[in-house]
């Protein structure tokens, strides 16, 4: 694929998804600066539970992973579509939705409101969840459906949590993350035509006709899940995400079985890393990389930019979004089309 042909890129990307990617830094700031008029968190919260599916769930996992060592309260991204039987009235429920409707999230949000639990809905303007919150006269934060991005969802969730926990000021961390994303874009935007000097285009080219396996752990575990989701969605091709801890107790035992399945030309491993990886994670990466390379598999490392934890996490989120986009362009498929998702919505 000729990545230097902007006209070809724009023709394939007929809905101009690229403009949304180019707004990732701006959207991160926008979600953080939203007004707080209609949201009053519980006075003494004892836990925060976020219900979400799809990209909104990944945004929630990103926020929770970042806040894990900082928050004095447990922050859970709920794995089910129901409320636990015994919930304290001081539990804050956040229902988050991306551009795709979610009956599961709406159902659990309705139950939370009926139980008079403190609740906040974060949803696209005009969505079913937004209408539900308005009908219940509950706090609602909305965003424009056509301009939503993962960074705005992450910063909106972080904003809600830090309003609830005022001893967690994140203004400096958000500022650094925005600056890092802006600087990173100079190298990876489509206008940087030379694929050899554009790391996102170069990596996308390497992933053509291969099955990407994304490694991430700890802070970067949800980032690996985001890469997998975006490659599936945009490029319409298979991709997998593995946590390094699980890999050591599961995936590594499957090396080479059967041999032809692990043809070095069919799989490529991308391990995401940052300076905040624990020594244990770094050691797992080194060991796993050595074992896979000895089997002839391609293992590449993608390192985060920036210094702070949030900046490094969002740096790799942004790179993943551009890699998935360029891979879609390489396969000549519209990155915004989701024919199977649309089909599923019509099935009984």
CORCORWO-V610425 format. One record per backbone hydrogen bond with DSSP energy under -0.5 kcal/mol. NH is the residue of the N-H (numbers start at 0). CO is the residue of the C=O. Records with the same first field share a line. If there is no record, write none. Layout:
# CORCORWO-V610425
NH=CO  CO
This chain:
# CORCORWO-V610425
2=0
4=1
5=3
8=4
9=5
10=6
11=7
12=8
13=11
15=12
18=15
19=15  16
20=16
21=17
22=18  19
23=20
26=22
27=23
28=24
29=25
30=26
31=27
32=28
33=30
38=35
40=38
44=41
45=89
46=89
47=73
48=91
49=75
50=48  93
51=49
55=52
56=52
57=53
58=54
59=55
60=56
61=57
62=58
63=59
64=60
65=61
66=62
67=63
69=66
70=66
73=45
75=47  73
77=49  75
86=84
90=87
91=46
92=90  117
93=48  91
94=92  119
95=50  93
96=121
105=101
106=102
107=103
108=104
109=105
110=106
111=107
112=108
113=109
114=110
115=112
116=111
117=88
119=92
120=138
121=94
122=140
124=142
126=123
130=126
131=127
132=128
133=129
134=130
135=131
136=132  133
137=132
140=120
142=122
146=143
147=144
152=148
153=149
154=150
155=151
156=152
157=153
158=154
159=155
160=156
161=157
162=158
163=159
164=160
167=164
173=169
174=170
175=171
176=172
177=173
178=174
179=175
180=176
181=177
182=178
183=179
184=180
185=181  182
186=183
187=183
188=184
191=188
192=190
194=192
196=193
197=194
198=196
201=197
202=198
203=199
204=200
205=201
206=202
207=203  204
209=206
210=265
211=209  237
212=267
213=239
214=212  269
215=241
219=216
220=217
221=217
223=219
224=220
225=221
226=222
227=223
228=224
229=225
230=226
231=227
232=228
233=229
234=229  230
235=231
236=230
239=211
241=213
243=215
246=242
247=243
248=244
249=245  246
251=246
252=249
253=250
254=251
256=253
257=255
260=257
261=257  258
262=259
265=262
266=262
267=210
268=297
269=212
270=268  299
271=214  269
272=301
276=273
281=277
282=278
283=279
284=280
285=281
286=282
287=283
288=284
289=285
290=286
291=287
292=288
293=289
294=290  291
295=292
296=291
297=266
298=296
299=268
301=270
302=300
303=272
311=307
312=308
313=309
314=310
315=311
316=312
317=313
318=314
319=315
320=316
321=317
322=318
323=319
324=320
325=321
326=322
327=323
328=324
329=325
330=326
331=328
332=327
336=333
341=337
342=338
343=339
344=340
345=341  342
346=342  343
